[in-house]
Amino acid sequence: MSFPLLTATAALPAIGAVATAAVPAARRTAAKWLALLFSLATLALAVVIMVRFDPGGDRYQLTESHAWISEFGVRYDLGVDGIGVALIALTAVLMPFVILAGWHDADPLETGSKRWRPTQGFFALILAVEAMVILSFEATDVFLFYIFFEAMLIPMYFLIGGFGDRAHEHGEEAASTQRSYAAVKFLLYNLAGGLIMLAAVIGLYVVAGNFSLPEIAEARANGSLDMATSTERWLFLGFFFAFAVKAPLWPLHTWLPNAMGEATAPVAVLITAVVDKVGTFAMLRFCLGLFPEASKWATPAILVLALISIIYGALLAVGQRDIKRLVAYASISHFGFIIMGIFAMTSQGQSGATLYMVNHGLSTAALMLVAGFLISRRGSRLIADYGGVQKVAPVLAGTFLIGGLATLSLPGLAPFVSEFLVLVGTYTRYPVVGIIATFGIVLAALYTLVLYQRTMTGPVKPEVSAMPDLRVRELAVVAPLVVLLIFLGVYPKPVTDIVNPAVEQTMSDVQKKDPQPEVEAAK
């Protein structure tokens, strides 16, 4: 029996969560180092997955299959395709930086306030989220996926509500109220989507007789599973609604600015760079894989919603006074690009969308974590409270600028490649949609450069005149992310080589081929 690599990769952070939570309360530093050690060990296993994965091999590799709830046909089935491998790698890469960036976020206040949960709990919850997200990327049993898709909401709820941002303009009591509101809103939105999905999962079992994604997809392809058109469309809508909430897609997005605004910066990264990617990943794996005809039927409406997300999110980012809420609305705009690429139904669009998931995770992590370092120094999230930071903390300002330029997809940085592929892939099939979406790029340049200009340039405000530059721990967080953004901006081939075969198989699922160019290239 081969080593269960996929199970081990998810089990390691789960074991780490239990071990970290069990550390005595007086040993906070030991708990932090233990959590960091488990996240690094998980990263090592993710690297092994990437090395062992053969892009030219079977669709699902490193598979594991065990009986679980036999009476209902539920199995413990795991397997990864290229898209899953890329997102597992993203999750594993980001977690050590999230832990390092949040090193002091759960420390007790000097005033002796008891509203903070133990430090051990903070890091244990982060590792628990990592375990559930990785299992979501690995599960090939629909019911197994659903369990972890929903279970990750529990630790995220406590991370948002119990360990929120300490910087609040209206004081600690108002901050506590806002955190509770944001956590409950996050939970209710996602639970509502999950309950609708549960009904669709049950309906899928009634129609197909099992929960195995590969078996159902194969039965659909060879005609042995005849699903009525109306049934397929209702089931698609049940799945898509849950994924659109998680993604988040307009108009189901309103929980995200609250959650990211009230969470600590590392937890905000966990939300938008890791957890939300499960939604867009699931659109590719489950919506297109299980319901190809319904996916094509719903494409025009979904493209309209994606366009609204792109423009609406960018416009609201332009008008934000709060740094973290600006990044949240920018993420809504970026997720619009990802969803547009998925449903453009072209290989370029879907490859770009998958690459965008990875690159958005890196760029948002870089920008949000540096913003968190900035906010922790000044004690305010308001843009107006800053000015002239680049004169007193040039390294902080420089890394903030690189994160911002990556967010606006500057050529040479990783997000440019993915955004370009999405726009080209969309334009070849839906030229009007592709043209309108380009306005999102213009708005991205506006909100990013205005944010930098208002916070980093101009006269030095007295409140920031003594602001220290990035410390060693903070540089250890930001520098690798900057290197990855530059490397993947210049040489994205390592990711695209893994992703492209999986995208071709997804295109085959929906029986779509790329549009032929109107003008033949010169030979």
Secondary structure, 3 states (H helix, E strand, C coil): CCCCHHHHHHHHHHHHHHHHHCCCCCCHHHHHHHHHHHHHHHHHHHHHHHHHCCCCCCCCEEEEEEEEEHHHCEEEEEEECHHHHHHHHHHHHHHHHHHHHCCCCCCCCCCCCCCCCCHHHHHHHHHHHHHHHHHHHHECEHHHHHHHHHHCHHHHHHHHHHCECCCCCCCHHHHHHHHHHHHHHHHHHHHHHHHHHHHHHHHHHHHHCCCEHHHHHHHHHHCCCCCCHHHHHHHHHHHHHHHHHHCCCCCCCCHHHHHHHHECHHHHHHHHHHHCHHHHHHHHHHHHHHCHHHHHHHHHHHHHHHHHHHHHHHHHHHCCCEHHHHHHHHHHHHHHHHHHHHHCCCHHHHHHHHHHHHHHHHHHHHHHHHHHHHHHHHCCCEHHHCCCHHHHCHHHHHHHHHHHHHHCCCCCCHHHHHHHHHHHHHHHHCHHHHHHHCHHHHHHHHHHHHHHHHHHCCCCCHHHCCCCCCCHHHHHHHHHHHHHHHHHHHCCHHHHHHHHHHHHHHHHHCCCCCCCCCCCCCC
